[in-house]
Amino acid sequence: QVQLVESGGGLVQAGGSLRLSCAASGSIFSINAMGWYRQAPGKQREMVAFIMGGDRTNYANSVKGRFTISRDNAKNTVYLQMNSLKPEDTAVYYCNVLVVPTHTTDDYQYWGQGTQVTVSS
């Protein structure tokens, strides 16, 4: 089994910062990619940022220049530093990890429990 535990959400004013963390644990052979999605009520879930092999990163256009994704491979942990937050960033943020479980060769997508980020205007 693979589990993801998220932390770091909260309530901030516009222009503030938060740092999200997501730690993966369990029967992990390797991790191919780690990142974050977000979903606001009544809205589609959207990709926010991902970090992949060779520390390649992808960001949604809406967060480029404001958010930074990073990882600690030894801890199987991904971080999202969120600066210059805007009210439109308000959403539940979900960690997403592409994991190759032990004794397998295929990767599988795992989701964290979600952490609420609320940005007031």
GIJO-V864321 format. One line per field, one symbol per residue. ss: DSSP state (H for helix, E for strand, L for the rest). phi: phi as a letter, one per 30 degrees, with the letter a starting at -180 (. if undefined). psi: psi as a letter, one per 30 degrees, with the letter a starting at -180 (. if undefined). Layout:
ss->???
phi->???
psi->???
//
This chain:
ss->LEEEEEELLEEEELLLLEEEEEEEEELEEEEEEEEEEEELLLLLLEEEEEEEHHHLEEELLLLLLLEEEEEEHHHLEEEEEELLLLHHHLEEEEEEEEEEELLLLLEEEEELLLEEEEEEL
phi->.bbcbcajdlcbdejdbbbcbbccbjdcdabdababcbbceicddbdcabbbeiidbbbdedceiccbcbbcddchbcbbdcchdcedddadccdbbcccdeibbccbcbcddjbdcbccd
psi->kkkkkllflakllkfalljkkjkklbikelkelkakllklkglkkkkekkkakggklkkkeffkfekkklljefghkkljjjlhkleffklkkkkkkjkjlkglfllkkkklfkkkkkjk.
//
